[in-house]
Amino acid sequence: MSGHSKWSTIKRKKGIEDAKRGKIFTKLIKEMTVAAKEGGGDESSNPRLRSAISTAKSANMPASNIDKAIKRGTGELPGIVYEEAVYEGYGPGGAALLMFTLTDNKNRTVSELRHLLTKADGSLAGPGSVAWIFESKGIIRILKEDTNEDDVFTVAVDAGAEDIQMEDDMYEIITTPENYESVRSALDSAGIDLDTSELTQLPSNSKKIEGADARKFLHLMERIEAHDDIQHVYSNFDIDDSVIEELASV
């Protein structure tokens, strides 16, 4: 199981999303505001905004919050100006980290991320150091118990899915960014319940980390993702399932 799948499993088992719903709302509001600022407030012509709105609705964000976030982006309401910044680094054991942020103060953000990494025996790296490892993809996850395998494969492949993998209790459908929305829409139209869906960064290789480094790395991932300015964090780590089970239960 690759790092992105393992991290998703940990978050699901620990209930990180539910426990930190307020932080999720904050991140989604930032994303919708920036998306509306860059591409306008009409989701039909703004794929980034459309994806953010869909994710916000899946997280049960009130419609009024969504509307205000969009209006802040289009300038109809006052709001904080956020900038996008991508930071690269290494965690304990040498696994790569690719961190996407939205911030109103880049100096503060980079200082705080450097502190988190250094404290965990990791380090920030220069632009391009690890970004080459990752490729943009869409991932749609469906619980096996909620649907029929043949239906999932047929609908997803016909709609343009690139690959379908079976991970524990889930199907993971991988798409190109261009086909992501059409595949997701086809599954939804077929009455297939989606557990999660997202545009993500998948690594082309993995880095095995073990022992104390593995535990430190997973704790670092959790701390980075909890940072207010982090929108997404990706890694190419590979850790034994026994460590995953141990930490997911803590």
Rosetta silent file (secondary structure, phi, psi, omega in degrees, C-alpha in Angstrom):
SEQUENCE: MSGHSKWSTIKRKKGIEDAKRGKIFTKLIKEMTVAAKEGGGDESSNPRLRSAISTAKSANMPASNIDKAIKRGTGELPGIVYEEAVYEGYGPGGAALLMFTLTDNKNRTVSELRHLLTKADGSLAGPGSVAWIFESKGIIRILKEDTNEDDVFTVAVDAGAEDIQMEDDMYEIITTPENYESVRSALDSAGIDLDTSELTQLPSNSKKIEGADARKFLHLMERIEAHDDIQHVYSNFDIDDSVIEELASV
SCORE:     score description
SCORE:     0.000 S_00000001
   1 L     0.000  128.625 -177.494    0.000    0.000    0.000 S_00000001
   2 L   -75.246  167.591 -174.250    1.483    3.355   -1.019 S_00000001
   3 H   -57.984  -40.852 -177.847    1.952    6.289    1.320 S_00000001
   4 H   -63.575  -36.448  179.501   -1.135    8.215    0.246 S_00000001
   5 H   -71.202  -40.562 -179.346   -3.323    5.169    0.948 S_00000001
   6 H   -64.838  -42.151  179.847   -1.691    4.459    4.270 S_00000001
   7 H   -65.498  -38.773  176.433   -2.111    8.031    5.455 S_00000001
   8 H   -61.916  -39.225  178.751   -5.771    7.990    4.401 S_00000001
   9 H   -64.061  -44.447  179.928   -6.232    4.770    6.368 S_00000001
  10 H   -60.482  -48.108 -178.127   -4.665    6.260    9.490 S_00000001
  11 H   -61.731  -39.574 -178.764   -6.841    9.371    9.333 S_00000001
  12 H   -66.203  -43.630 -177.568   -9.968    7.299    8.805 S_00000001
  13 H   -70.995  -34.070 -179.030   -9.213    4.968   11.717 S_00000001
  14 H   -85.493  -10.964 -179.136   -8.239    7.741   14.093 S_00000001
  15 L    68.494   32.875 -177.608  -11.188    9.902   13.083 S_00000001
  16 H   -60.491  -42.189 -177.662   -8.919   12.882   12.451 S_00000001
  17 H   -61.843  -46.998 -178.132  -11.367   14.509   10.036 S_00000001
  18 H   -66.202  -39.462 -177.092  -14.310   14.297   12.418 S_00000001
  19 H   -68.986  -23.405 -175.361  -12.279   15.374   15.424 S_00000001
  20 L  -124.331   42.849 -177.313  -11.004   18.448   13.620 S_00000001
  21 H   -58.812  -36.492  179.201  -13.990   19.499   11.567 S_00000001
  22 H   -59.508  -41.217  178.266  -13.390   23.163   12.434 S_00000001
  23 H   -67.576  -38.096  178.551   -9.928   22.980   10.889 S_00000001
  24 H   -62.346  -44.300  178.279  -11.320   21.257    7.808 S_00000001
  25 H   -59.887  -42.666  179.867  -13.865   24.037    7.354 S_00000001
  26 H   -60.401  -44.715 -179.780  -11.115   26.654    7.671 S_00000001
  27 H   -65.022  -41.706 -179.652   -9.015   24.945    5.003 S_00000001
  28 H   -67.701  -38.119  177.401  -11.985   24.557    2.658 S_00000001
  29 H   -62.128  -43.305  176.373  -13.015   28.188    3.104 S_00000001
  30 H   -59.041  -46.995 -177.637   -9.484   29.283    2.179 S_00000001
  31 H   -61.647  -44.592  179.930   -9.526   27.021   -0.886 S_00000001
  32 H   -66.385  -37.568  179.752  -12.895   28.314   -2.122 S_00000001
  33 H   -63.468  -47.144 -179.532  -11.862   31.927   -1.527 S_00000001
  34 H   -68.176  -40.238  179.290   -8.639   31.562   -3.525 S_00000001
  35 H   -61.761  -42.304  179.310  -10.347   29.522   -6.256 S_00000001
  36 H   -68.484  -36.553  178.138  -13.038   32.202   -6.658 S_00000001
  37 H   -63.857  -41.435 -175.329  -10.427   34.957   -6.680 S_00000001
  38 H   -80.799  -39.394 -172.373   -8.425   33.265   -9.429 S_00000001
  39 H  -119.500    4.419 -179.664  -11.181   31.828  -11.610 S_00000001
  40 L    91.766  164.973 -173.010  -14.359   33.687  -10.688 S_00000001
  41 L   -88.918    1.757  179.772  -17.371   32.749   -8.614 S_00000001
  42 L   -92.184  108.109 -175.162  -19.207   30.657  -11.236 S_00000001
  43 H   -65.773  -23.482 -178.856  -18.446   27.030  -10.446 S_00000001
  44 H   -66.626  -24.171  179.631  -19.635   25.856  -13.875 S_00000001
  45 H  -114.681   10.578 -177.725  -16.628   27.573  -15.478 S_00000001
  46 L  -132.211   89.607 -175.633  -14.199   27.188  -12.574 S_00000001
  47 H   -57.865  -37.746 -179.002  -13.156   23.519  -12.041 S_00000001
  48 H   -64.686  -42.449  178.488  -11.068   24.301   -8.961 S_00000001
  49 H   -67.289  -40.741 -179.549  -13.989   26.061   -7.291 S_00000001
  50 H   -60.787  -42.605  178.710  -16.392   23.315   -8.336 S_00000001
  51 H   -64.947  -42.197 -179.824  -14.169   20.667   -6.751 S_00000001
  52 H   -64.880  -40.607  179.040  -13.797   22.716   -3.541 S_00000001
  53 H   -64.412  -42.932  179.117  -17.550   23.249   -3.263 S_00000001
  54 H   -60.607  -42.662  178.715  -18.196   19.534   -3.761 S_00000001
  55 H   -65.328  -40.179  179.526  -15.701   18.687   -1.006 S_00000001
  56 H   -63.640  -41.172  178.414  -17.254   21.291    1.294 S_00000001
  57 H   -65.842  -38.090  178.002  -20.723   19.855    0.746 S_00000001
  58 H   -63.896  -29.281  178.503  -19.403   16.350    1.446 S_00000001
  59 L   -87.105    7.395  179.182  -18.050   17.699    4.755 S_00000001
  60 L    62.948   34.934  174.677  -21.553   19.064    5.536 S_00000001
  61 L   -72.061  133.881  178.434  -20.452   22.700    5.438 S_00000001
  62 L   -58.606  144.211 -178.666  -23.456   25.048    5.647 S_00000001
  63 H   -59.259  -32.645 -179.348  -24.411   26.687    2.352 S_00000001
  64 H   -64.945  -36.744  177.431  -24.063   30.127    3.932 S_00000001
  65 H   -65.474  -41.452  178.665  -20.375   29.457    4.696 S_00000001
  66 H   -62.421  -45.726 -178.759  -19.776   28.368    1.116 S_00000001
  67 H   -62.045  -43.222  179.942  -21.509   31.462   -0.245 S_00000001
  68 H   -65.648  -40.089  179.795  -19.503   33.821    1.978 S_00000001
  69 H   -61.303  -43.296  179.948  -16.202   32.168    1.044 S_00000001
  70 H   -65.322  -43.139 -178.434  -16.939   32.612   -2.658 S_00000001
  71 H   -67.528  -30.237  174.349  -18.004   36.235   -2.209 S_00000001
  72 H   -67.064  -36.792  179.431  -14.794   36.999   -0.303 S_00000001
  73 H   -68.698  -37.819 -179.314  -12.873   35.606   -3.242 S_00000001
  74 H   -84.350   -5.224  177.842  -14.755   37.652   -5.812 S_00000001
  75 L    89.923    4.974  179.144  -14.458   40.803   -3.691 S_00000001
  76 L   -74.902  -22.216  174.813  -18.166   41.089   -2.866 S_00000001
  77 L  -129.253  148.921  177.569  -17.280   40.734    0.823 S_00000001
  78 L   -70.251  153.409  179.133  -14.121   41.896    2.634 S_00000001
  79 L  -173.644  173.489  179.853  -11.631   39.244    3.664 S_00000001
  80 L   -74.363  143.592  176.491   -8.031   38.215    4.207 S_00000001
  81 L   -91.322  120.342 -179.838   -5.783   37.930    1.145 S_00000001
  82 L  -105.507  144.858  174.711   -4.186   34.484    0.943 S_00000001
  83 E  -114.521  146.677  175.661   -1.154   33.478   -1.108 S_00000001
  84 E   -89.355  140.282  175.506   -0.319   30.009   -2.357 S_00000001
  85 E  -149.634  140.740  178.888    3.079   28.531   -1.554 S_00000001
  86 E  -115.312  130.464  179.883    4.516   25.046   -1.954 S_00000001
  87 E  -120.368  144.674 -178.943    7.246   23.759    0.368 S_00000001
  88 E  -120.636  151.440 -179.861    9.357   20.641   -0.011 S_00000001
  89 E  -171.983 -172.359  179.004   11.267   18.659    2.563 S_00000001
  90 E  -131.062  141.837  175.747   12.252   15.373    4.138 S_00000001
  91 L   -96.979 -179.563  175.949   10.945   13.658    7.242 S_00000001
  92 L   -58.199  134.662 -177.010   12.761   11.312    9.630 S_00000001
  93 L    91.048   -8.265  173.145   14.063    8.343    7.666 S_00000001
  94 L    90.829    6.879  176.806   14.373   10.378    4.473 S_00000001
  95 L   -70.639  147.687 -176.969   10.840   10.142    3.019 S_00000001
  96 E   -78.263  150.708  175.407    9.803   13.085    0.858 S_00000001
  97 E  -131.543  129.985  176.290    7.257   15.719    1.888 S_00000001
  98 E  -122.517  115.021 -169.990    5.370   18.002   -0.495 S_00000001
  99 E  -119.165  120.179  179.185    3.354   20.659    1.353 S_00000001
 100 E  -100.926  128.878 -175.896    0.766   22.957   -0.245 S_00000001
 101 E  -127.195  155.762  165.832   -0.182   26.043    1.765 S_00000001
 102 E  -126.265  119.934 -171.205   -2.506   29.037    1.676 S_00000001
 103 E  -143.081  154.105  173.096   -1.201   31.769    3.937 S_00000001
 104 L  -100.038    4.309 -179.781   -1.436   35.476    4.710 S_00000001
 105 L  -157.247   94.049 -176.376    2.193   35.479    5.892 S_00000001
 106 H   -63.042  -36.617 -179.252    4.739   33.311    4.055 S_00000001
 107 H   -61.396  -42.213  178.399    7.557   34.180    6.478 S_00000001
 108 H   -64.896  -44.808 -176.701    5.515   32.881    9.411 S_00000001
 109 H   -61.816  -49.405 -177.615    4.481   29.743    7.549 S_00000001
 110 H   -65.507  -35.307  178.624    7.962   28.719    6.419 S_00000001
 111 H   -65.202  -44.072 -178.488    9.382   29.394    9.888 S_00000001
 112 H   -69.630  -37.968  177.876    6.745   27.242   11.589 S_00000001
 113 H   -67.968  -39.926  177.393    7.099   24.394    9.082 S_00000001
 114 H   -60.532  -40.705  179.243   10.879   24.449    9.438 S_00000001
 115 H   -62.975  -44.662  179.754   10.458   24.206   13.214 S_00000001
 116 H   -60.517  -45.141 -177.732    8.087   21.218   12.912 S_00000001
 117 H   -68.836  -45.158 -178.685   10.431   19.351   10.588 S_00000001
 118 H   -61.739  -40.685  179.929   13.612   20.118   12.514 S_00000001
 119 H   -62.385  -27.449 -178.387   12.015   19.015   15.786 S_00000001
 120 L  -100.511   16.803 -178.473   11.182   15.648   14.175 S_00000001
 121 L    66.302   31.611  173.308   14.675   15.153   12.676 S_00000001
 122 L  -113.183 -168.213 -179.772   13.502   16.270    9.246 S_00000001
 123 E  -161.245  152.183  169.675   14.376   19.298    7.136 S_00000001
 124 E   -76.837  153.905  179.372   13.061   21.734    4.562 S_00000001
 125 E  -131.239  165.305 -178.658   14.528   21.414    1.073 S_00000001
 126 L   -73.422  163.832  178.740   14.869   23.700   -1.925 S_00000001
 127 L   -57.020  133.109  179.082   12.331   24.000   -4.761 S_00000001
 128 L    89.674   -5.004 -176.873   12.361   20.966   -7.022 S_00000001
 129 L   -65.020  -40.970 -178.791   14.067   18.697   -4.497 S_00000001
 130 L  -126.091  -11.739 -175.591   11.111   16.286   -4.164 S_00000001
 131 H   -59.067  -30.569 -178.248    8.356   17.713   -6.389 S_00000001
 132 H   -64.733  -19.156 -179.052    9.613   15.628   -9.325 S_00000001
 133 H   -73.094  -24.405 -169.126    8.622   12.461   -7.444 S_00000001
 134 E  -105.729  151.108  178.347    4.912   13.366   -7.519 S_00000001
 135 E  -133.575  138.165 -179.390    2.281   13.464  -10.263 S_00000001
 136 E   -69.849  129.697  178.218   -1.163   15.075  -10.151 S_00000001
 137 E  -144.722  162.410  169.092   -4.003   12.527  -10.092 S_00000001
 138 E  -102.503  140.800  176.772   -7.614   12.236   -9.020 S_00000001
 139 E  -128.305  129.442  177.214   -8.554    9.612   -6.429 S_00000001
 140 E  -121.917  125.488 -177.066  -12.087    8.427   -5.705 S_00000001
 141 E  -111.467  135.569 -178.093  -12.625    6.001   -2.827 S_00000001
 142 E  -132.439  129.126  177.619  -15.638    3.722   -2.493 S_00000001
 143 E   -67.731  132.303 -178.371  -16.362    1.361    0.394 S_00000001
 144 H   -60.241  -36.427 -175.677  -16.557   -2.225   -0.836 S_00000001
 145 H   -70.243  -14.785 -174.992  -19.532   -2.991    1.372 S_00000001
 146 H   -92.610   -6.250 -174.148  -21.566   -0.205   -0.237 S_00000001
 147 L  -156.525  173.075  179.114  -21.524   -1.381   -3.840 S_00000001
 148 L   -92.815  132.972 -176.120  -21.007   -4.151   -6.381 S_00000001
 149 H   -57.288  -44.844 -178.592  -17.475   -4.642   -7.722 S_00000001
 150 H   -61.910  -39.323  179.672  -18.578   -5.118  -11.332 S_00000001
 151 H   -63.294  -44.549 -179.755  -20.634   -1.920  -11.238 S_00000001
 152 H   -60.198  -49.864 -177.243  -17.711    0.099   -9.916 S_00000001
 153 H   -63.645  -44.502 -176.490  -15.277   -1.229  -12.521 S_00000001
 154 H   -63.632  -51.192 -177.041  -17.686   -0.887  -15.439 S_00000001
 155 H   -64.804  -45.130 -176.865  -18.808    2.663  -14.681 S_00000001
 156 H   -64.755  -45.566 -178.770  -15.346    3.935  -13.763 S_00000001
 157 H   -66.044  -43.677  179.210  -13.575    2.462  -16.790 S_00000001
 158 H   -61.812  -29.874 -178.353  -16.257    3.627  -19.223 S_00000001
 159 L   -86.277   -5.489  175.433  -15.959    7.158  -17.789 S_00000001
 160 L   110.483   17.492  178.036  -12.183    7.258  -18.291 S_00000001
 161 L   -62.310  144.651 -178.801  -10.607    5.925  -15.077 S_00000001
 162 L   -86.717  -35.418 -177.531   -6.884    5.254  -15.385 S_00000001
 163 E  -160.453  153.443  175.127   -6.611    2.518  -12.771 S_00000001
 164 E  -132.297  124.465 -179.460   -8.648    0.809  -10.048 S_00000001
 165 E  -120.117  151.728  176.664   -6.984   -0.635   -6.965 S_00000001
 166 E  -107.697  116.709 -177.091   -8.380   -2.581   -4.031 S_00000001
 167 E  -122.010  110.183  179.299   -7.108   -1.324   -0.670 S_00000001
 168 L    51.718 -112.331 -176.188   -8.383   -3.044    2.481 S_00000001
 169 L   -98.550   17.116 -173.511  -12.100   -2.260    2.617 S_00000001
 170 E  -134.127  156.076  162.983  -12.089    0.154   -0.318 S_00000001
 171 E   -97.365  134.751  173.244  -11.850    0.549   -4.063 S_00000001
 172 E  -113.589  116.134 -179.841   -9.484    3.326   -5.075 S_00000001
 173 E  -100.317  123.700 -177.558  -10.189    4.739   -8.513 S_00000001
 174 E  -108.093  133.515 -178.546   -7.327    6.727  -10.013 S_00000001
 175 E  -131.486  164.741  165.973   -7.884    9.251  -12.796 S_00000001
 176 L   -73.189  158.556  176.910   -6.024   11.940  -14.656 S_00000001
 177 L   -57.734  -33.926 -177.706   -6.909   15.456  -13.417 S_00000001
 178 L   -68.094  -33.215 -177.245   -8.746   16.026  -16.703 S_00000001
 179 L   -96.864   -2.437 -174.480  -11.025   12.974  -16.258 S_00000001
 180 H   -55.818  -51.449 -175.649  -11.504   13.308  -12.502 S_00000001
 181 H   -70.022  -35.348 -179.380  -14.823   15.143  -12.571 S_00000001
 182 H   -68.402  -37.490  177.999  -16.322   13.067  -15.380 S_00000001
 183 H   -68.560  -44.749  179.740  -15.520    9.806  -13.538 S_00000001
 184 H   -61.921  -41.865  179.759  -16.857   11.140  -10.253 S_00000001
 185 H   -65.383  -39.635 -179.833  -20.014   12.391  -11.964 S_00000001
 186 H   -65.279  -41.715  178.154  -20.563    9.048  -13.716 S_00000001
 187 H   -64.023  -43.406  179.331  -20.268    7.117  -10.455 S_00000001
 188 H   -62.888  -43.809 -179.580  -22.650    9.504   -8.727 S_00000001
 189 H   -64.716  -27.544  178.860  -25.166    9.267  -11.585 S_00000001
 190 L   -82.696    1.499  178.746  -24.998    5.463  -11.344 S_00000001
 191 L    78.398   20.253  179.229  -26.054    5.674   -7.693 S_00000001
 192 L   -92.226  121.718 -177.090  -22.677    4.555   -6.368 S_00000001
 193 L   -74.043  128.506  178.093  -21.885    6.151   -3.002 S_00000001
 194 L   -94.446  132.983  176.252  -18.477    7.834   -2.843 S_00000001
 195 L   -79.331  -55.501  174.275  -16.609    7.724    0.447 S_00000001
 196 E  -144.852  158.517  173.397  -14.066   10.411   -0.449 S_00000001
 197 E  -151.117  143.615 -176.465  -12.768   12.027   -3.612 S_00000001
 198 E  -163.630  154.089  166.180   -9.903   14.431   -4.168 S_00000001
 199 E   -87.981  132.122 -169.951   -7.306   15.774   -6.535 S_00000001
 200 E  -142.273 -176.521  176.512   -3.992   14.656   -5.107 S_00000001
 201 E  -122.236  118.332 -179.598   -0.290   14.062   -5.748 S_00000001
 202 E  -103.282  135.806 -179.272    0.836   10.449   -6.146 S_00000001
 203 E   -79.368  147.848  177.693    4.504    9.473   -5.761 S_00000001
 204 L   -86.568  -14.527  175.588    6.334    7.580   -8.501 S_00000001
 205 L  -145.905  171.111 -178.164    8.502    5.769   -5.941 S_00000001
 206 L  -128.576  158.339  179.082    8.432    5.018   -2.224 S_00000001
 207 E  -122.288  116.782 -179.573   10.822    5.286    0.708 S_00000001
 208 E   -77.051  127.620  174.702   10.750    2.550    3.339 S_00000001
 209 L  -128.977  143.997 -171.549   11.063    3.813    6.907 S_00000001
 210 L  -135.727  170.911  172.482   11.091    1.635   10.000 S_00000001
 211 H    57.707 -137.451 -177.355   11.309    1.595   13.785 S_00000001
 212 H   -62.443  -34.566  178.907   11.484    4.888   15.664 S_00000001
 213 H   -62.680  -38.401 -179.968   11.725    6.853   12.400 S_00000001
 214 H   -63.062  -44.319 -179.867    8.395    5.397   11.243 S_00000001
 215 H   -66.427  -42.658  178.890    6.634    6.467   14.424 S_00000001
 216 H   -64.425  -37.637 -178.291    8.193    9.934   14.337 S_00000001
 217 H   -65.191  -44.047 -179.018    7.267   10.324   10.685 S_00000001
 218 H   -67.797  -36.637  175.278    3.589    9.544   11.191 S_00000001
 219 H   -65.621  -37.554  177.191    3.389   11.895   14.167 S_00000001
 220 H   -63.775  -43.571  178.288    5.036   14.576   12.021 S_00000001
 221 H   -56.762  -42.103 -179.283    2.484   14.038    9.242 S_00000001
 222 H   -66.064  -40.400  179.791   -0.314   14.563   11.728 S_00000001
 223 H   -68.834  -39.205  178.133    1.242   17.766   13.093 S_00000001
 224 H   -64.177  -46.823 -177.478    1.873   19.172    9.617 S_00000001
 225 H   -64.568  -27.220  179.058   -1.659   18.443    8.465 S_00000001
 226 H   -78.671  -11.757 -179.474   -3.036   20.138   11.600 S_00000001
 227 L   -64.535  136.407 -174.339   -1.157   23.364   10.791 S_00000001
 228 L   -59.996  -30.642 -175.348   -3.595   26.149    9.921 S_00000001
 229 L   -90.324   -9.652 -179.329   -1.821   27.134    6.701 S_00000001
 230 E   -80.290  126.813  172.716   -1.466   23.611    5.292 S_00000001
 231 E   -94.664  -42.995 -179.975   -4.014   22.663    2.650 S_00000001
 232 E  -149.376  145.453  172.074   -2.455   19.346    1.641 S_00000001
 233 E  -132.886  132.519 -177.505    0.627   17.330    2.537 S_00000001
 234 E  -125.206  152.365 -179.334    1.867   14.412    0.439 S_00000001
 235 E  -149.631  161.187  175.828    4.623   11.877    0.981 S_00000001
 236 L  -107.673   24.057 -176.924    6.206    8.803   -0.576 S_00000001
 237 E   -66.408  151.048  172.440    6.652    6.994    2.750 S_00000001
 238 E  -132.059  118.738 -175.563    6.246    3.234    3.051 S_00000001
 239 L  -130.713  141.090  179.962    5.673    1.890    6.561 S_00000001
 240 L   -56.889  143.815 -178.701    4.799   -1.616    7.750 S_00000001
 241 H   -60.651  -28.466 -179.944    1.100   -2.188    8.401 S_00000001
 242 H   -63.075  -36.261  177.802    1.876   -3.242   11.985 S_00000001
 243 H   -71.470  -39.064  177.055    3.071    0.298   12.760 S_00000001
 244 H   -57.946  -48.863 -178.627   -0.004    1.726   11.033 S_00000001
 245 H   -63.020  -39.772 -179.882   -2.306   -0.401   13.197 S_00000001
 246 H   -62.290  -47.397 -176.112   -0.396    0.520   16.342 S_00000001
 247 H   -77.880  -29.480  179.016   -0.593    4.271   15.762 S_00000001
 248 H   -67.053  -22.730 -178.225   -4.122    4.259   14.401 S_00000001
 249 L   -91.350   -6.493 -176.902   -5.323    2.842   17.707 S_00000001
 250 L   -81.177    0.000    0.000   -3.561    5.480   19.837 S_00000001
